[in-house]
Amino acid sequence: MQKTLANTVTMIGKGVHSGKPARLVIHPASAEYGIWFRRVDITDRNNLIPALYDSVTDTQLCTKLTNEAGVDISTVEHLMAALAGTGVQNALIEIDGPEVPIMDGSSLPFVRSIMNAGVQELDAPVRAIRVLKEVSIQFGETVATLKPSDTLEIDFSIDFDDQAIGKQQKNLEMANGAFVRELSNCRTFCQRKDVDALHAVGLGQGGGLDNAIIVDGGSVLNPEGFRHDDECVRHKMLDALGDLALAGAPILGKYIGVRSGHRATNLLLRELFSTVGAWEMVVCDDAQTEMLPGAHIENADMRLSA
């Protein structure tokens, strides 16, 4: 069955790019509601923003959503990954600023808050988007692909000049609490050489070692180091799940990302939904529900935490 939160969640933090503080409240919602953001600091026009792929207006280092009135909310991907990874399909997210708080740079604070609040079933079946034939997009060295699969599977590879990251590849099926256990505590990262450039264009104003991994050649500047040896590729998988969640329903398909990111994943969803015969909406039976990311999260091992 579809799910929502059992109780309201409140979180306070700052935006990694804007540096602006924000108070975020996740409310339970009814079946078929979907995920919506409401900018409560804006009252002179429509302040509701749908969490859908066709509302994405910017993908420079984060995912930004904008409604028809020009009201936007940015850096939604970590929260969207947490909702998808805990099986929450319906929620209203109220926020009093332009950017979702970065917290510790991962999805873990959101996951912990959702699990502490509890998840409840609603009186409607889950519908999923089943990929029927392969679709792919490519630009430069970036490739993103969706293939048919019985579950959501993510296969990701990255290649960075910094020796601290280098080449990394990982493949995971998202069922059985895999997101909560394997990916949720993996933080965003950047290269030290890019920090000044980010600041010059007004990004990264709230970033620091408390909410991002910063690497410099072969060194990790964070005193605690990595949470996983391959934390960087795991975080890219986390981002991919959050961006895929903007499809509006769970996906049954295999996502393959090569040097991929927010732009590629959004373009891939647009390609999927514009390709005749590439997908269908299915009402999930028991077997399919077992293969969704939110299944069996209560059994996920949360010892690897912030």
Secondary structure, DSSP 8 states (H G I E B T S, - for coil): --EEESS-EEEEEE-TTT--EEEEEEEE--TT--EEEEETT--SS--EEE--GGGEEE-SSS-EEE-TTS-EEE--HHHHHHHHHTT---EEEEESSSB---TTSSSHHHHHHHHHH-EEE-SS--EEEEE-S-EEEEETTEEEEEEE-SS-EEEEEEE-SSTTT-EEEEEEE-TTTHIIIIITT---EEEHHHHHHHHHTT--TT--TTTSEEEETTEE-STT--SSTTHHHHHHHHHHHHHHGGGSS-EEEEEEEES--HHHHHHHHHHHHHSTTSEEEEE--HHHHHTSTTTTGGG----S--
